[in-house]
């Protein structure tokens, strides 16, 4: 590398906190874990202790009301259940008033004939059984159904204790509705803040986040219900009036992604094609403030929000095989944006978001890994912030690749 390039790299390293962290070897492994920092108002140690206190031992007082104390760990007594990936026959054994109400609302089809119900029962029991922990680990979303006393709550508590024992980095949010039912609180958010059971310690900002998350989820569920169940929303309306109208509004992005996770992949492919075809006037998304490092005007991420949202919609699709051609086209367009950066370079925050989404959508993809390495080495525009964030993306999306960490260390050493 030439001297001028080395000077640029050293200046970026000095002035950019993200790259300075990369130079400290002991921090590389921490970045590779790709964990999201928690709000300062959340005491994670106290939350861990609260989970352990609430669920770590069997609640024997339900069986013995005497003062005898027997501390039997749930971990030692837990017996893993088996499950089947199908709706159990009890789904048709609803009380008549509930069944009638659901049918009137269009949420339940007409009754099955006795013969059809018997065939359904037999089909259910022909489904292969699977260990519950294995089934949950293989699922992004799961609903556990079973009779009272089958161990549904115990299974969730066991999963929460996995994090307490350090067996997973996924932070559990275990909410027991029966505790909410008996809590003396005015609403659900108040229960999260000061309810019974686990000590949540949610501050105002976190409560707002939880509230917004619930609203986004139920909004997506209602839209999908109108599309798939009630048939009051056609696909063209879903595509053009929902996605076509709101894709530029970032407050809708989470709802739009959730919808894509609930509908068939073929529909998602059609929506992604719509997003890729959007003609964006980039002049509207030039940052009004000069870049602090280089003093020029940079492009904000909103200039390619259509592609970023398309990637996030693709990311949430469980089976992407049916979208192979669409995925290839989307990846090509994002590569072009990163490679060309013309006529304007992307801002620091824009590059950070572009790289984050790229790494999350194609994590583990060896083709993308090879391309990112090649682009970092051959990057001509020395003022580009991709110099900084590509190494971080490699650690986020390919942290399990044994060569990635060594390769990044080597590149940094060469740049010093």
C-alpha positions in Angstrom: 0.0 0.0 0.0 1.2 3.5 -0.8 2.3 6.0 1.8 -0.7 8.3 1.1 -3.1 5.4 1.7 -1.4 4.6 5.0 -1.7 8.2 6.1 -5.4 8.2 5.4 -5.9 4.9 7.2 -4.0 6.1 10.3 -6.1 9.3 10.4 -9.3 7.4 10.1 -8.1 5.0 12.9 -7.3 8.0 15.2 -10.5 9.8 14.5 -12.9 6.9 14.5 -13.8 5.1 17.8 -15.1 2.0 16.0 -11.8 1.3 14.3 -9.7 2.2 17.3 -11.5 -0.6 19.1 -10.5 -3.0 16.4 -6.9 -2.2 17.0 -7.2 -3.5 20.6 -6.9 -7.3 20.2 -8.7 -8.1 23.4 -11.8 -6.2 22.2 -12.1 -8.2 18.9 -13.8 -11.1 20.5 -16.3 -8.8 22.2 -17.2 -7.2 18.9 -17.6 -10.6 17.4 -20.2 -11.5 19.8 -22.4 -8.9 18.2 -24.5 -8.2 21.3 -26.8 -5.2 21.5 -26.0 -3.0 24.5 -28.7 -2.7 27.1 -30.1 0.5 28.3 -28.2 1.9 31.4 -31.5 1.7 33.3 -31.6 -2.1 33.0 -29.7 -3.9 35.8 -28.8 -7.1 34.0 -27.2 -8.7 37.1 -30.3 -8.0 39.2 -32.5 -9.4 36.4 -30.4 -12.6 36.2 -30.7 -13.0 40.0 -34.5 -12.4 39.8 -34.9 -15.1 37.2 -32.9 -17.5 39.3 -34.9 -16.7 42.4 -38.3 -17.0 40.6 -37.7 -20.1 38.6 -34.6 -21.8 39.8 -36.4 -24.2 42.2 -39.6 -26.2 42.1 -42.6 -24.4 43.7 -43.4 -27.2 46.2 -45.7 -24.9 48.3 -48.4 -25.8 45.8 -48.2 -29.4 47.1 -47.3 -28.9 50.7 -48.5 -25.9 52.7 -46.4 -26.6 55.7 -43.3 -24.5 56.6 -41.0 -27.3 55.3 -38.4 -26.0 52.8 -37.0 -28.3 50.2 -34.9 -26.5 47.7 -35.1 -28.8 44.6 -33.6 -27.2 41.5 -35.8 -27.2 38.4 -32.6 -28.0 36.5 -32.3 -31.4 38.2 -36.0 -32.4 37.9 -36.8 -31.1 34.4 -38.0 -33.9 32.0 -37.9 -32.7 28.4 -41.2 -33.0 26.6 -41.8 -34.3 23.1 -43.8 -32.2 20.6 -45.4 -32.6 17.1 -45.3 -29.8 14.5 -49.1 -29.8 13.9 -52.3 -28.4 15.4 -53.6 -30.8 18.1 -57.1 -32.3 17.7 -58.3 -30.3 20.7 -58.4 -27.2 18.4 -61.9 -28.5 17.3 -63.0 -29.2 20.9 -64.0 -25.6 21.7 -67.0 -24.5 23.8 -69.9 -23.9 21.5 -70.3 -20.2 22.4 -66.6 -19.6 21.7 -66.7 -21.6 18.5 -69.8 -19.7 17.3 -68.2 -16.3 18.1 -65.0 -17.2 16.2 -67.0 -18.4 13.2 -69.0 -15.2 13.1 -65.7 -13.2 13.1 -64.4 -15.3 10.2 -61.5 -16.6 12.4 -62.7 -20.2 12.3 -64.0 -22.3 9.4 -67.1 -24.5 9.4 -67.1 -27.6 11.6 -65.4 -30.7 10.2 -67.5 -33.8 9.6 -66.9 -36.7 12.0 -65.0 -38.6 9.3 -62.8 -35.6 8.5 -62.1 -35.0 12.2 -61.1 -38.6 12.6 -58.8 -38.4 9.6 -57.2 -35.3 11.1 -56.6 -37.0 14.4 -54.9 -39.9 12.7 -52.8 -37.5 10.6 -51.8 -35.6 13.7 -50.5 -38.7 15.4 -48.6 -39.8 12.3 -46.5 -36.7 12.5 -43.0 -37.5 13.9 -42.4 -36.5 17.5 -39.5 -34.2 18.4 -37.8 -33.2 21.5 -39.1 -29.8 22.7 -35.8 -28.0 23.2 -34.6 -29.1 19.8 -37.8 -28.0 18.1 -37.7 -24.5 19.8 -34.0 -24.1 18.9 -34.8 -24.8 15.2 -37.7 -22.2 15.1 -37.7 -18.4 14.8 -41.2 -18.4 16.2 -43.0 -21.1 18.0 -46.3 -21.6 19.8 -46.3 -24.4 22.4 -49.8 -26.0 22.9 -50.8 -28.6 25.4 -53.1 -29.7 28.2 -53.0 -28.1 31.6 -50.0 -29.6 33.5 -48.2 -30.7 30.4 -45.3 -28.5 31.3 -45.6 -25.5 29.0 -44.7 -23.0 31.7 -41.9 -25.2 33.0 -40.4 -25.4 29.5 -40.3 -21.6 29.2 -38.8 -21.3 32.7 -36.1 -23.8 31.7 -35.3 -21.9 28.6 -35.0 -18.7 30.6 -32.6 -20.5 33.0 -30.4 -21.4 30.1 -29.5 -17.8 29.9 -29.1 -17.6 33.7 -26.6 -20.5 33.5 -24.7 -18.8 30.7 -25.7 -21.5 28.1 -27.0 -18.9 25.6 -26.5 -15.2 24.9 -30.2 -14.6 23.9 -31.7 -12.5 26.6 -35.1 -14.0 27.6 -38.2 -11.9 28.2 -40.5 -14.3 30.1 -44.0 -12.9 30.8 -46.5 -15.0 32.8 -50.0 -13.9 32.0 -51.4 -15.5 35.1 -49.2 -13.1 37.1 -50.6 -10.2 35.1 -54.2 -11.5 35.8 -53.7 -11.3 39.6 -51.5 -8.2 39.6 -53.0 -5.0 41.0 -52.0 -2.8 38.1 -53.9 -0.6 35.7 -52.4 -1.9 32.5 -49.9 -4.2 31.0 -47.1 -1.7 30.8 -47.4 -0.9 34.5 -47.2 -4.6 35.2 -43.9 -4.8 33.3 -42.6 -1.9 35.3 -43.6 -3.0 38.8 -45.6 -6.3 38.6 -45.2 -9.6 40.4 -42.7 -12.3 39.6 -39.5 -11.4 37.9 -38.1 -7.9 38.6 -38.2 -6.3 35.2 -36.9 -2.8 36.2 -38.0 -1.3 32.9 -37.5 2.4 32.7 -39.8 4.8 30.7 -37.8 4.4 27.5 -37.9 0.6 27.7 -41.6 0.6 28.4 -42.2 2.8 25.4 -40.2 0.3 23.3 -42.2 -2.7 24.6 -45.4 -0.8 24.0 -44.4 0.1 20.4 -43.3 -3.5 19.8 -46.7 -4.9 20.8 -48.5 -2.3 18.6 -46.3 -3.2 15.6 -46.9 -6.9 16.0 -50.7 -6.6 16.3 -50.8 -4.2 13.4 -49.0 -6.7 11.2 -51.2 -9.5 12.4 -54.4 -7.5 11.6 -53.1 -6.7 8.1 -52.2 -10.4 7.4 -55.6 -11.5 8.8 -57.4 -9.1 6.4 -55.2 -10.5 3.5 -55.3 -14.3 4.3 -58.4 -14.9 6.4 -61.0 -12.2 5.8 -60.0 -11.7 2.2 -60.9 -8.0 2.5 -57.4 -7.1 1.3 -56.1 -8.3 -2.1 -52.4 -8.9 -2.7 -52.3 -5.9 -5.0 -53.7 -3.7 -2.2 -51.2 -5.2 0.3 -48.3 -4.6 -2.1 -49.3 -1.2 -3.5 -51.3 0.5 -0.7 -49.4 -0.9 2.3 -45.8 -1.4 1.1 -46.0 1.0 -1.8 -47.3 3.8 0.3 -45.3 3.3 3.5 -41.9 1.9 2.5 -40.3 5.4 2.9 -41.7 5.8 6.4 -39.3 4.2 8.8 -41.9 4.0 11.6 -43.6 1.4 9.4 -40.5 -0.7 8.6 -40.9 -3.1 11.5 -44.5 -3.7 10.7 -43.7 -4.4 7.0 -40.9 -6.8 8.0 -43.3 -8.7 10.3 -45.8 -9.0 7.5 -43.2 -10.5 5.3 -42.4 -13.1 8.0 -46.1 -14.2 8.1 -47.0 -14.5 4.4 -45.9 -16.9 1.7 -42.4 -16.4 0.2 -43.8 -15.9 -3.3 -45.7 -12.8 -2.1 -42.5 -11.5 -0.4 -40.6 -11.9 -3.6 -43.1 -9.8 -5.4 -42.9 -7.1 -2.7 -39.1 -7.1 -2.9 -39.3 -6.6 -6.6 -41.6 -3.6 -6.0 -39.0 -2.1 -3.6 -36.1 -2.7 -6.0 -38.0 -0.8 -8.8 -38.5 2.4 -6.8 -37.0 5.5 -8.3 -35.5 7.6 -5.5 -34.5 11.2 -5.9 -31.1 11.1 -4.1 -30.8 14.9 -4.0 -33.4 14.9 -1.3 -31.2 12.8 1.0 -27.9 14.8 1.0 -26.9 15.5 4.6 -27.3 19.2 5.3 -24.2 19.2 7.6 -20.7 18.7 6.3 -18.9 15.5 7.2 -16.9 16.1 10.4 -13.9 14.1 9.1 -13.6 15.1 5.4 -15.7 18.3 5.2 -17.8 17.2 2.3 -21.5 16.6 1.8 -22.5 12.9 2.2 -25.5 10.8 1.3 -27.9 9.6 4.0 -29.1 6.0 4.1 -32.6 7.1 3.2 -31.3 7.4 -0.4 -31.4 3.6 -0.6 -34.0 2.8 2.0 -35.9 0.8 -0.6 -33.0 -1.7 -1.0 -32.3 -1.8 2.8 -35.9 -2.6 3.6 -36.0 -5.2 0.8 -33.0 -6.9 2.4 -34.7 -6.8 5.8 -37.8 -8.3 4.3 -35.7 -11.0 2.7 -33.9 -11.7 6.0 -37.1 -12.6 7.8 -38.3 -15.2 5.2 -37.9 -18.7 6.7 -37.3 -20.4 3.4 -35.4 -18.3 0.8 -34.9 -21.0 -1.8 -38.0 -19.9 -3.7 -36.6 -16.3 -3.9 -33.2 -17.3 -5.3 -33.3 -15.1 -8.4 -34.8 -12.1 -6.5 -32.1 -12.5 -3.8 -29.4 -12.5 -6.4 -30.7 -9.4 -8.0 -31.0 -7.6 -4.7 -27.5 -8.5 -3.6 -26.2 -7.2 -7.0 -27.9 -3.9 -6.5 -26.5 -3.5 -3.0 -23.0 -4.5 -4.2 -23.3 -1.8 -6.9 -24.2 0.8 -4.3 -21.2 -0.1 -2.1 -18.7 -0.4 -5.0 -19.6 2.7 -6.9 -20.6 5.3 -4.3 -21.3 7.8 -7.1 -21.8 10.7 -7.4 -21.8 11.1 -3.6 -20.2 9.1 -0.9 -22.3 7.7 1.9 -22.2 9.2 5.4 -20.7 7.5 8.4 -24.1 6.5 9.8 -25.4 5.4 6.4 -22.4 3.1 5.8 -22.8 1.7 9.3 -26.5 0.8 8.7 -25.8 -0.6 5.1 -23.1 -2.9 6.4 -25.1 -4.0 9.4 -28.1 -5.0 7.2 -25.8 -6.7 4.7 -24.1 -8.7 7.3 -27.3 -9.7 9.0 -29.1 -10.7 5.8 -26.2 -12.7 4.3 -24.4 -13.9 7.4 -22.4 -17.0 6.8 -22.6 -16.6 3.0 -19.1 -17.4 1.7 -19.6 -15.6 -1.6 -20.5 -12.3 0.2 -17.6 -12.9 2.6 -15.1 -13.2 -0.3 -16.5 -10.1 -2.0 -16.3 -8.0 1.1 -12.7 -8.9 1.6 -11.9 -8.1 -2.0 -13.7 -4.8 -1.9 -11.9 -3.7 1.3 -8.5 -4.5 -0.3 -9.3 -2.8 -3.6 -11.3 0.1 -2.3 -10.1 3.1 -4.4 -12.0 5.9 -2.6 -9.9 6.5 0.4 -12.5 8.8 2.0 -15.1 6.0 2.0 -16.4 4.9 5.4 -16.6 1.4 4.1 -12.9 1.2 5.1 -14.1 1.3 8.7 -17.2 -0.7 8.7 -16.4 -3.7 6.5 -14.1 -5.2 9.1 -16.9 -4.8 11.7 -19.4 -6.4 9.3 -17.0 -9.4 8.9 -17.0 -9.9 12.6 -20.7 -9.6 12.9 -21.8 -11.8 9.9 -18.9 -14.3 9.8 -17.8 -14.6 13.4 -17.8 -18.4 13.2 -15.4 -18.4 10.3 -12.0 -19.2 12.0 -10.1 -17.3 9.3 -12.0 -14.0 9.6 -10.5 -12.7 12.8 -6.9 -13.5 11.7 -7.6 -11.9 8.3 -8.8 -8.7 9.9 -5.9 -8.5 12.3 -3.5 -8.9 9.4 -5.2 -6.1 7.4 -5.0 -3.8 10.4 -1.3 -4.6 11.1 -0.5 -3.9 7.4 -2.3 -0.5 7.7 -0.4 0.6 10.8 
